[in-house]
């Protein structure tokens, strides 16, 4: 048995999306694969991923729960 989700409070358009989300969707632009690859390589070379991984491990109360969805190793 599933329960119905309750909508978030606040003004919404006819589609049910809040106005700020509608504005973001109207300004959305596609990203070229080359731009995405360049950004990913920049982050990989910056060395910030191991720092975030370490901070995340320190903040974790236990190893229980869902596994991370962001890999700490570079993608091929």
PDB file of N, CA, C and O in Angstrom:
ATOM      1  N   UNK A   1       0.836  -1.177   0.000  1.00  0.00           N
ATOM      2  CA  UNK A   1       0.000   0.000   0.000  1.00  0.00           C
ATOM      3  C   UNK A   1       0.882   1.242   0.000  1.00  0.00           C
ATOM      4  O   UNK A   1       1.800   1.358   0.812  1.00  0.00           O
ATOM      5  N   UNK A   2       0.609   2.153  -0.895  1.00  0.00           N
ATOM      6  CA  UNK A   2       1.380   3.391  -0.959  1.00  0.00           C
ATOM      7  C   UNK A   2       0.540   4.533  -0.426  1.00  0.00           C
ATOM      8  O   UNK A   2      -0.688   4.522  -0.512  1.00  0.00           O
ATOM      9  N   UNK A   3       1.222   5.510   0.121  1.00  0.00           N
ATOM     10  CA  UNK A   3       0.517   6.680   0.631  1.00  0.00           C
ATOM     11  C   UNK A   3       0.661   7.818  -0.364  1.00  0.00           C
ATOM     12  O   UNK A   3       1.669   7.926  -1.061  1.00  0.00           O
ATOM     13  N   UNK A   4      -0.333   8.646  -0.421  1.00  0.00           N
ATOM     14  CA  UNK A   4      -0.299   9.790  -1.330  1.00  0.00           C
ATOM     15  C   UNK A   4       0.637  10.847  -0.779  1.00  0.00           C
ATOM     16  O   UNK A   4       0.668  11.098   0.426  1.00  0.00           O
ATOM     17  N   UNK A   5       1.403  11.466  -1.670  1.00  0.00           N
ATOM     18  CA  UNK A   5       2.301  12.538  -1.253  1.00  0.00           C
ATOM     19  C   UNK A   5       1.506  13.814  -1.083  1.00  0.00           C
ATOM     20  O   UNK A   5       0.619  14.117  -1.881  1.00  0.00           O
ATOM     21  N   UNK A   6       1.823  14.547  -0.058  1.00  0.00           N
ATOM     22  CA  UNK A   6       1.161  15.827   0.151  1.00  0.00           C
ATOM     23  C   UNK A   6       1.970  16.905  -0.555  1.00  0.00           C
ATOM     24  O   UNK A   6       3.198  16.911  -0.462  1.00  0.00           O
ATOM     25  N   UNK A   7       1.307  17.812  -1.256  1.00  0.00           N
ATOM     26  CA  UNK A   7       2.043  18.862  -1.969  1.00  0.00           C
ATOM     27  C   UNK A   7       2.688  19.838  -0.996  1.00  0.00           C
ATOM     28  O   UNK A   7       2.213  20.028   0.124  1.00  0.00           O
ATOM     29  N   UNK A   8       3.769  20.448  -1.438  1.00  0.00           N
ATOM     30  CA  UNK A   8       4.437  21.454  -0.613  1.00  0.00           C
ATOM     31  C   UNK A   8       3.554  22.681  -0.506  1.00  0.00           C
ATOM     32  O   UNK A   8       2.843  23.024  -1.451  1.00  0.00           O
ATOM     33  N   UNK A   9       3.596  23.345   0.643  1.00  0.00           N
ATOM     34  CA  UNK A   9       2.789  24.560   0.774  1.00  0.00           C
ATOM     35  C   UNK A   9       3.348  25.683  -0.081  1.00  0.00           C
ATOM     36  O   UNK A   9       4.546  25.732  -0.363  1.00  0.00           O
ATOM     37  N   UNK A  10       2.479  26.571  -0.483  1.00  0.00           N
ATOM     38  CA  UNK A  10       2.913  27.728  -1.247  1.00  0.00           C
ATOM     39  C   UNK A  10       2.250  27.779  -2.604  1.00  0.00           C
ATOM     40  O   UNK A  10       1.587  26.823  -3.007  1.00  0.00           O
ATOM     41  N   UNK A  11       2.422  28.890  -3.320  1.00  0.00           N
ATOM     42  CA  UNK A  11       1.771  29.048  -4.621  1.00  0.00           C
ATOM     43  C   UNK A  11       2.398  28.138  -5.672  1.00  0.00           C
ATOM     44  O   UNK A  11       3.615  27.966  -5.723  1.00  0.00           O
ATOM     45  N   UNK A  12       1.550  27.571  -6.496  1.00  0.00           N
ATOM     46  CA  UNK A  12       2.003  26.688  -7.563  1.00  0.00           C
ATOM     47  C   UNK A  12       1.256  27.049  -8.843  1.00  0.00           C
ATOM     48  O   UNK A  12       0.168  27.624  -8.797  1.00  0.00           O
ATOM     49  N   UNK A  13       1.847  26.709  -9.977  1.00  0.00           N
ATOM     50  CA  UNK A  13       1.151  26.908 -11.238  1.00  0.00           C
ATOM     51  C   UNK A  13       0.237  25.718 -11.486  1.00  0.00           C
ATOM     52  O   UNK A  13       0.103  24.849 -10.625  1.00  0.00           O
ATOM     53  N   UNK A  14      -0.398  25.670 -12.664  1.00  0.00           N
ATOM     54  CA  UNK A  14      -1.343  24.597 -12.953  1.00  0.00           C
ATOM     55  C   UNK A  14      -0.691  23.225 -12.960  1.00  0.00           C
ATOM     56  O   UNK A  14      -1.340  22.242 -12.603  1.00  0.00           O
ATOM     57  N   UNK A  15       0.566  23.128 -13.353  1.00  0.00           N
ATOM     58  CA  UNK A  15       1.253  21.844 -13.429  1.00  0.00           C
ATOM     59  C   UNK A  15       1.684  21.363 -12.049  1.00  0.00           C
ATOM     60  O   UNK A  15       2.167  20.238 -11.920  1.00  0.00           O
ATOM     61  N   UNK A  16       1.522  22.182 -11.016  1.00  0.00           N
ATOM     62  CA  UNK A  16       1.894  21.772  -9.678  1.00  0.00           C
ATOM     63  C   UNK A  16       3.293  22.181  -9.273  1.00  0.00           C
ATOM     64  O   UNK A  16       3.698  21.939  -8.136  1.00  0.00           O
ATOM     65  N   UNK A  17       4.046  22.798 -10.178  1.00  0.00           N
ATOM     66  CA  UNK A  17       5.417  23.212  -9.861  1.00  0.00           C
ATOM     67  C   UNK A  17       5.396  24.618  -9.276  1.00  0.00           C
ATOM     68  O   UNK A  17       4.617  25.460  -9.722  1.00  0.00           O
ATOM     69  N   UNK A  18       6.244  24.881  -8.282  1.00  0.00           N
ATOM     70  CA  UNK A  18       6.315  26.237  -7.735  1.00  0.00           C
ATOM     71  C   UNK A  18       6.876  27.207  -8.780  1.00  0.00           C
ATOM     72  O   UNK A  18       7.594  26.782  -9.685  1.00  0.00           O
ATOM     73  N   UNK A  19       6.566  28.479  -8.672  1.00  0.00           N
ATOM     74  CA  UNK A  19       7.010  29.463  -9.674  1.00  0.00           C
ATOM     75  C   UNK A  19       8.525  29.508  -9.868  1.00  0.00           C
ATOM     76  O   UNK A  19       8.987  29.674 -10.997  1.00  0.00           O
ATOM     77  N   UNK A  20       9.311  29.365  -8.799  1.00  0.00           N
ATOM     78  CA  UNK A  20      10.771  29.434  -8.938  1.00  0.00           C
ATOM     79  C   UNK A  20      11.288  28.280  -9.790  1.00  0.00           C
ATOM     80  O   UNK A  20      12.260  28.436 -10.529  1.00  0.00           O
ATOM     81  N   UNK A  21      10.636  27.118  -9.686  1.00  0.00           N
ATOM     82  CA  UNK A  21      11.054  25.969 -10.490  1.00  0.00           C
ATOM     83  C   UNK A  21      10.697  26.188 -11.960  1.00  0.00           C
ATOM     84  O   UNK A  21      11.459  25.818 -12.853  1.00  0.00           O
ATOM     85  N   UNK A  22       9.556  26.780 -12.198  1.00  0.00           N
ATOM     86  CA  UNK A  22       9.150  27.089 -13.573  1.00  0.00           C
ATOM     87  C   UNK A  22      10.152  28.047 -14.216  1.00  0.00           C
ATOM     88  O   UNK A  22      10.501  27.882 -15.385  1.00  0.00           O
ATOM     89  N   UNK A  23      10.618  29.053 -13.458  1.00  0.00           N
ATOM     90  CA  UNK A  23      11.605  29.998 -13.982  1.00  0.00           C
ATOM     91  C   UNK A  23      12.914  29.301 -14.306  1.00  0.00           C
ATOM     92  O   UNK A  23      13.524  29.583 -15.338  1.00  0.00           O
ATOM     93  N   UNK A  24      13.356  28.395 -13.443  1.00  0.00           N
ATOM     94  CA  UNK A  24      14.586  27.650 -13.712  1.00  0.00           C
ATOM     95  C   UNK A  24      14.451  26.806 -14.971  1.00  0.00           C
ATOM     96  O   UNK A  24      15.371  26.739 -15.786  1.00  0.00           O
ATOM     97  N   UNK A  25      13.305  26.165 -15.123  1.00  0.00           N
ATOM     98  CA  UNK A  25      13.087  25.318 -16.301  1.00  0.00           C
ATOM     99  C   UNK A  25      13.074  26.139 -17.581  1.00  0.00           C
ATOM    100  O   UNK A  25      13.545  25.669 -18.617  1.00  0.00           O
ATOM    101  N   UNK A  26      12.547  27.348 -17.532  1.00  0.00           N
ATOM    102  CA  UNK A  26      12.508  28.204 -18.720  1.00  0.00           C
ATOM    103  C   UNK A  26      13.910  28.655 -19.129  1.00  0.00           C
ATOM    104  O   UNK A  26      14.166  28.852 -20.317  1.00  0.00           O
ATOM    105  N   UNK A  27      14.821  28.821 -18.169  1.00  0.00           N
ATOM    106  CA  UNK A  27      16.186  29.261 -18.466  1.00  0.00           C
ATOM    107  C   UNK A  27      17.147  28.103 -18.717  1.00  0.00           C
ATOM    108  O   UNK A  27      18.315  28.330 -19.034  1.00  0.00           O
ATOM    109  N   UNK A  28      16.672  26.869 -18.581  1.00  0.00           N
ATOM    110  CA  UNK A  28      17.529  25.694 -18.714  1.00  0.00           C
ATOM    111  C   UNK A  28      18.136  25.618 -20.105  1.00  0.00           C
ATOM    112  O   UNK A  28      17.455  25.837 -21.107  1.00  0.00           O
ATOM    113  N   UNK A  29      19.426  25.306 -20.155  1.00  0.00           N
ATOM    114  CA  UNK A  29      20.139  25.142 -21.410  1.00  0.00           C
ATOM    115  C   UNK A  29      20.856  23.804 -21.386  1.00  0.00           C
ATOM    116  O   UNK A  29      21.278  23.335 -20.329  1.00  0.00           O
ATOM    117  N   UNK A  30      20.992  23.199 -22.541  1.00  0.00           N
ATOM    118  CA  UNK A  30      21.700  21.924 -22.582  1.00  0.00           C
ATOM    119  C   UNK A  30      23.207  22.163 -22.453  1.00  0.00           C
ATOM    120  O   UNK A  30      23.711  23.236 -22.785  1.00  0.00           O
ATOM    121  N   UNK A  31      23.903  21.155 -21.972  1.00  0.00           N
ATOM    122  CA  UNK A  31      25.345  21.237 -21.762  1.00  0.00           C
ATOM    123  C   UNK A  31      26.023  20.309 -22.757  1.00  0.00           C
ATOM    124  O   UNK A  31      25.663  19.138 -22.877  1.00  0.00           O
ATOM    125  N   UNK A  32      26.996  20.840 -23.459  1.00  0.00           N
ATOM    126  CA  UNK A  32      27.730  20.003 -24.411  1.00  0.00           C
ATOM    127  C   UNK A  32      28.578  18.995 -23.650  1.00  0.00           C
ATOM    128  O   UNK A  32      29.044  19.268 -22.544  1.00  0.00           O
ATOM    129  N   UNK A  33      28.770  17.837 -24.247  1.00  0.00           N
ATOM    130  CA  UNK A  33      29.561  16.775 -23.622  1.00  0.00           C
ATOM    131  C   UNK A  33      30.984  17.255 -23.350  1.00  0.00           C
ATOM    132  O   UNK A  33      31.561  16.914 -22.318  1.00  0.00           O
ATOM    133  N   UNK A  34      31.555  18.041 -24.258  1.00  0.00           N
ATOM    134  CA  UNK A  34      32.921  18.532 -24.078  1.00  0.00           C
ATOM    135  C   UNK A  34      33.014  19.459 -22.859  1.00  0.00           C
ATOM    136  O   UNK A  34      33.992  19.405 -22.113  1.00  0.00           O
ATOM    137  N   UNK A  35      32.002  20.306 -22.657  1.00  0.00           N
ATOM    138  CA  UNK A  35      31.996  21.196 -21.496  1.00  0.00           C
ATOM    139  C   UNK A  35      31.885  20.402 -20.198  1.00  0.00           C
ATOM    140  O   UNK A  35      32.553  20.706 -19.210  1.00  0.00           O
ATOM    141  N   UNK A  36      31.028  19.377 -20.216  1.00  0.00           N
ATOM    142  CA  UNK A  36      30.874  18.535 -19.034  1.00  0.00           C
ATOM    143  C   UNK A  36      32.179  17.817 -18.717  1.00  0.00           C
ATOM    144  O   UNK A  36      32.593  17.763 -17.559  1.00  0.00           O
ATOM    145  N   UNK A  37      32.823  17.269 -19.730  1.00  0.00           N
ATOM    146  CA  UNK A  37      34.090  16.557 -19.534  1.00  0.00           C
ATOM    147  C   UNK A  37      35.155  17.485 -18.986  1.00  0.00           C
ATOM    148  O   UNK A  37      35.905  17.105 -18.087  1.00  0.00           O
ATOM    149  N   UNK A  38      35.231  18.694 -19.514  1.00  0.00           N
ATOM    150  CA  UNK A  38      36.215  19.666 -19.042  1.00  0.00           C
ATOM    151  C   UNK A  38      35.970  20.023 -17.578  1.00  0.00           C
ATOM    152  O   UNK A  38      36.917  20.122 -16.798  1.00  0.00           O
ATOM    153  N   UNK A  39      34.720  20.213 -17.206  1.00  0.00           N
ATOM    154  CA  UNK A  39      34.394  20.542 -15.818  1.00  0.00           C
ATOM    155  C   UNK A  39      34.734  19.371 -14.885  1.00  0.00           C
ATOM    156  O   UNK A  39      35.268  19.572 -13.794  1.00  0.00           O
ATOM    157  N   UNK A  40      34.421  18.159 -15.323  1.00  0.00           N
ATOM    158  CA  UNK A  40      34.725  16.987 -14.505  1.00  0.00           C
ATOM    159  C   UNK A  40      36.236  16.823 -14.317  1.00  0.00           C
ATOM    160  O   UNK A  40      36.695  16.493 -13.223  1.00  0.00           O
ATOM    161  N   UNK A  41      37.010  17.054 -15.386  1.00  0.00           N
ATOM    162  CA  UNK A  41      38.462  16.963 -15.282  1.00  0.00           C
ATOM    163  C   UNK A  41      39.015  18.038 -14.352  1.00  0.00           C
ATOM    164  O   UNK A  41      39.958  17.789 -13.602  1.00  0.00           O
ATOM    165  N   UNK A  42      38.433  19.221 -14.401  1.00  0.00           N
ATOM    166  CA  UNK A  42      38.854  20.303 -13.518  1.00  0.00           C
ATOM    167  C   UNK A  42      38.663  19.916 -12.057  1.00  0.00           C
ATOM    168  O   UNK A  42      39.550  20.124 -11.229  1.00  0.00           O
ATOM    169  N   UNK A  43      37.497  19.352 -11.748  1.00  0.00           N
ATOM    170  CA  UNK A  43      37.217  18.926 -10.374  1.00  0.00           C
ATOM    171  C   UNK A  43      38.162  17.793  -9.978  1.00  0.00           C
ATOM    172  O   UNK A  43      38.675  17.780  -8.859  1.00  0.00           O
ATOM    173  N   UNK A  44      38.396  16.850 -10.877  1.00  0.00           N
ATOM    174  CA  UNK A  44      39.306  15.738 -10.590  1.00  0.00           C
ATOM    175  C   UNK A  44      40.707  16.251 -10.259  1.00  0.00           C
ATOM    176  O   UNK A  44      41.327  15.786  -9.302  1.00  0.00           O
ATOM    177  N   UNK A  45      41.210  17.212 -11.048  1.00  0.00           N
ATOM    178  CA  UNK A  45      42.564  17.738 -10.846  1.00  0.00           C
ATOM    179  C   UNK A  45      42.671  18.644  -9.624  1.00  0.00           C
ATOM    180  O   UNK A  45      43.763  18.849  -9.095  1.00  0.00           O
ATOM    181  N   UNK A  46      41.545  19.186  -9.176  1.00  0.00           N
ATOM    182  CA  UNK A  46      41.582  20.136  -8.057  1.00  0.00           C
ATOM    183  C   UNK A  46      41.947  19.464  -6.734  1.00  0.00           C
ATOM    184  O   UNK A  46      42.466  20.117  -5.829  1.00  0.00           O
ATOM    185  N   UNK A  47      41.681  18.171  -6.619  1.00  0.00           N
ATOM    186  CA  UNK A  47      41.980  17.469  -5.375  1.00  0.00           C
ATOM    187  C   UNK A  47      40.914  17.642  -4.304  1.00  0.00           C
ATOM    188  O   UNK A  47      41.138  17.264  -3.154  1.00  0.00           O
ATOM    189  N   UNK A  48      39.772  18.200  -4.649  1.00  0.00           N
ATOM    190  CA  UNK A  48      38.729  18.445  -3.661  1.00  0.00           C
ATOM    191  C   UNK A  48      37.953  17.169  -3.318  1.00  0.00           C
ATOM    192  O   UNK A  48      37.407  17.074  -2.219  1.00  0.00           O
ATOM    193  N   UNK A  49      37.889  16.204  -4.208  1.00  0.00           N
ATOM    194  CA  UNK A  49      37.111  14.988  -3.973  1.00  0.00           C
ATOM    195  C   UNK A  49      37.625  14.225  -2.749  1.00  0.00           C
ATOM    196  O   UNK A  49      36.814  13.858  -1.898  1.00  0.00           O
ATOM    197  N   UNK A  50      38.940  13.966  -2.617  1.00  0.00           N
ATOM    198  CA  UNK A  50      39.402  13.278  -1.405  1.00  0.00           C
ATOM    199  C   UNK A  50      39.107  14.069  -0.126  1.00  0.00           C
ATOM    200  O   UNK A  50      38.814  13.482   0.916  1.00  0.00           O
ATOM    201  N   UNK A  51      39.185  15.393  -0.206  1.00  0.00           N
ATOM    202  CA  UNK A  51      38.869  16.215   0.960  1.00  0.00           C
ATOM    203  C   UNK A  51      37.405  16.070   1.364  1.00  0.00           C
ATOM    204  O   UNK A  51      37.092  15.932   2.547  1.00  0.00           O
ATOM    205  N   UNK A  52      36.516  16.103   0.381  1.00  0.00           N
ATOM    206  CA  UNK A  52      35.091  15.932   0.660  1.00  0.00           C
ATOM    207  C   UNK A  52      34.803  14.536   1.194  1.00  0.00           C
ATOM    208  O   UNK A  52      34.005  14.363   2.115  1.00  0.00           O
ATOM    209  N   UNK A  53      35.460  13.547   0.606  1.00  0.00           N
ATOM    210  CA  UNK A  53      35.269  12.171   1.053  1.00  0.00           C
ATOM    211  C   UNK A  53      35.697  12.022   2.518  1.00  0.00           C
ATOM    212  O   UNK A  53      34.990  11.402   3.313  1.00  0.00           O
ATOM    213  N   UNK A  54      36.840  12.584   2.867  1.00  0.00           N
ATOM    214  CA  UNK A  54      37.341  12.515   4.241  1.00  0.00           C
ATOM    215  C   UNK A  54      36.384  13.233   5.201  1.00  0.00           C
ATOM    216  O   UNK A  54      36.081  12.718   6.277  1.00  0.00           O
ATOM    217  N   UNK A  55      35.914  14.411   4.813  1.00  0.00           N
ATOM    218  CA  UNK A  55      34.989  15.162   5.660  1.00  0.00           C
ATOM    219  C   UNK A  55      33.682  14.399   5.829  1.00  0.00           C
ATOM    220  O   UNK A  55      33.085  14.400   6.906  1.00  0.00           O
ATOM    221  N   UNK A  56      33.250  13.760   4.773  1.00  0.00           N
ATOM    222  CA  UNK A  56      32.015  12.990   4.827  1.00  0.00           C
ATOM    223  C   UNK A  56      32.160  11.791   5.776  1.00  0.00           C
ATOM    224  O   UNK A  56      31.241  11.475   6.531  1.00  0.00           O
ATOM    225  N   UNK A  57      33.301  11.143   5.729  1.00  0.00           N
ATOM    226  CA  UNK A  57      33.540  10.012   6.625  1.00  0.00           C
ATOM    227  C   UNK A  57      33.589  10.461   8.086  1.00  0.00           C
ATOM    228  O   UNK A  57      33.069   9.769   8.961  1.00  0.00           O
ATOM    229  N   UNK A  58      34.205  11.610   8.357  1.00  0.00           N
ATOM    230  CA  UNK A  58      34.267  12.120   9.735  1.00  0.00           C
ATOM    231  C   UNK A  58      32.886  12.482  10.252  1.00  0.00           C
ATOM    232  O   UNK A  58      32.586  12.277  11.428  1.00  0.00           O
ATOM    233  N   UNK A  59      32.039  13.023   9.372  1.00  0.00           N
ATOM    234  CA  UNK A  59      30.709  13.458   9.791  1.00  0.00           C
ATOM    235  C   UNK A  59      29.744  12.292   9.967  1.00  0.00           C
ATOM    236  O   UNK A  59      28.737  12.419  10.662  1.00  0.00           O
ATOM    237  N   UNK A  60      30.043  11.170   9.348  1.00  0.00           N
ATOM    238  CA  UNK A  60      29.147  10.022   9.421  1.00  0.00           C
ATOM    239  C   UNK A  60      29.169   9.439  10.832  1.00  0.00           C
ATOM    240  O   UNK A  60      30.231   9.267  11.431  1.00  0.00           O
ATOM    241  N   UNK A  61      27.990   9.142  11.347  1.00  0.00           N
ATOM    242  CA  UNK A  61      27.887   8.588  12.697  1.00  0.00           C
ATOM    243  C   UNK A  61      28.203   7.103  12.714  1.00  0.00           C
ATOM    244  O   UNK A  61      28.744   6.586  13.691  1.00  0.00           O
ATOM    245  N   UNK A  62      27.860   6.414  11.623  1.00  0.00           N
ATOM    246  CA  UNK A  62      28.155   4.985  11.536  1.00  0.00           C
ATOM    247  C   UNK A  62      28.246   4.604  10.059  1.00  0.00           C
ATOM    248  O   UNK A  62      27.991   5.431   9.184  1.00  0.00           O
ATOM    249  N   UNK A  63      28.600   3.386   9.792  1.00  0.00           N
ATOM    250  CA  UNK A  63      28.670   2.903   8.407  1.00  0.00           C
ATOM    251  C   UNK A  63      27.325   2.393   7.911  1.00  0.00           C
ATOM    252  O   UNK A  63      27.221   1.961   6.763  1.00  0.00           O
ATOM    253  N   UNK A  64      26.305   2.431   8.739  1.00  0.00           N
ATOM    254  CA  UNK A  64      24.980   1.961   8.349  1.00  0.00           C
ATOM    255  C   UNK A  64      24.341   2.949   7.383  1.00  0.00           C
ATOM    256  O   UNK A  64      24.706   4.124   7.353  1.00  0.00           O
ATOM    257  N   UNK A  65      23.412   2.480   6.616  1.00  0.00           N
ATOM    258  CA  UNK A  65      22.657   3.358   5.727  1.00  0.00           C
ATOM    259  C   UNK A  65      23.006   3.165   4.273  1.00  0.00           C
ATOM    260  O   UNK A  65      23.764   2.267   3.907  1.00  0.00           O
ATOM    261  N   UNK A  66      22.450   4.009   3.467  1.00  0.00           N
ATOM    262  CA  UNK A  66      22.623   3.940   2.030  1.00  0.00           C
ATOM    263  C   UNK A  66      24.040   4.318   1.642  1.00  0.00           C
ATOM    264  O   UNK A  66      24.642   5.206   2.246  1.00  0.00           O
ATOM    265  N   UNK A  67      24.571   3.640   0.631  1.00  0.00           N
ATOM    266  CA  UNK A  67      25.919   3.960   0.171  1.00  0.00           C
ATOM    267  C   UNK A  67      25.906   5.260  -0.628  1.00  0.00           C
ATOM    268  O   UNK A  67      24.865   5.689  -1.128  1.00  0.00           O
ATOM    269  N   UNK A  68      27.076   5.874  -0.739  1.00  0.00           N
ATOM    270  CA  UNK A  68      27.195   7.136  -1.465  1.00  0.00           C
ATOM    271  C   UNK A  68      26.835   6.951  -2.927  1.00  0.00           C
ATOM    272  O   UNK A  68      27.037   5.877  -3.495  1.00  0.00           O
ATOM    273  N   UNK A  69      26.302   8.000  -3.532  1.00  0.00           N
ATOM    274  CA  UNK A  69      25.979   7.947  -4.960  1.00  0.00           C
ATOM    275  C   UNK A  69      27.021   8.681  -5.786  1.00  0.00           C
ATOM    276  O   UNK A  69      26.998   8.591  -7.013  1.00  0.00           O
ATOM    277  N   UNK A  70      27.929   9.402  -5.152  1.00  0.00           N
ATOM    278  CA  UNK A  70      28.997  10.107  -5.862  1.00  0.00           C
ATOM    279  C   UNK A  70      30.292   9.347  -5.626  1.00  0.00           C
ATOM    280  O   UNK A  70      30.728   9.182  -4.487  1.00  0.00           O
ATOM    281  N   UNK A  71      30.897   8.890  -6.700  1.00  0.00           N
ATOM    282  CA  UNK A  71      32.128   8.123  -6.578  1.00  0.00           C
ATOM    283  C   UNK A  71      33.279   9.028  -6.181  1.00  0.00           C
ATOM    284  O   UNK A  71      33.333  10.190  -6.584  1.00  0.00           O
ATOM    285  N   UNK A  72      34.198   8.495  -5.392  1.00  0.00           N
ATOM    286  CA  UNK A  72      35.364   9.288  -4.994  1.00  0.00           C
ATOM    287  C   UNK A  72      36.535   9.073  -5.927  1.00  0.00           C
ATOM    288  O   UNK A  72      37.576   9.713  -5.780  1.00  0.00           O
ATOM    289  N   UNK A  73      36.373   8.172  -6.890  1.00  0.00           N
ATOM    290  CA  UNK A  73      37.436   7.934  -7.872  1.00  0.00           C
ATOM    291  C   UNK A  73      37.000   8.502  -9.205  1.00  0.00           C
ATOM    292  O   UNK A  73      35.802   8.537  -9.485  1.00  0.00           O
ATOM    293  N   UNK A  74      37.931   8.949 -10.042  1.00  0.00           N
ATOM    294  CA  UNK A  74      37.572   9.523 -11.336  1.00  0.00           C
ATOM    295  C   UNK A  74      36.882   8.493 -12.223  1.00  0.00           C
ATOM    296  O   UNK A  74      37.215   7.308 -12.210  1.00  0.00           O
ATOM    297  N   UNK A  75      35.922   8.974 -12.984  1.00  0.00           N
ATOM    298  CA  UNK A  75      35.217   8.126 -13.939  1.00  0.00           C
ATOM    299  C   UNK A  75      36.052   7.982 -15.209  1.00  0.00           C
ATOM    300  O   UNK A  75      36.840   8.865 -15.547  1.00  0.00           O
ATOM    301  N   UNK A  76      35.877   6.895 -15.887  1.00  0.00           N
ATOM    302  CA  UNK A  76      36.611   6.688 -17.140  1.00  0.00           C
ATOM    303  C   UNK A  76      35.813   7.171 -18.312  1.00  0.00           C
ATOM    304  O   UNK A  76      36.270   7.079 -19.451  1.00  0.00           O
TER     305      UNK A  76
END
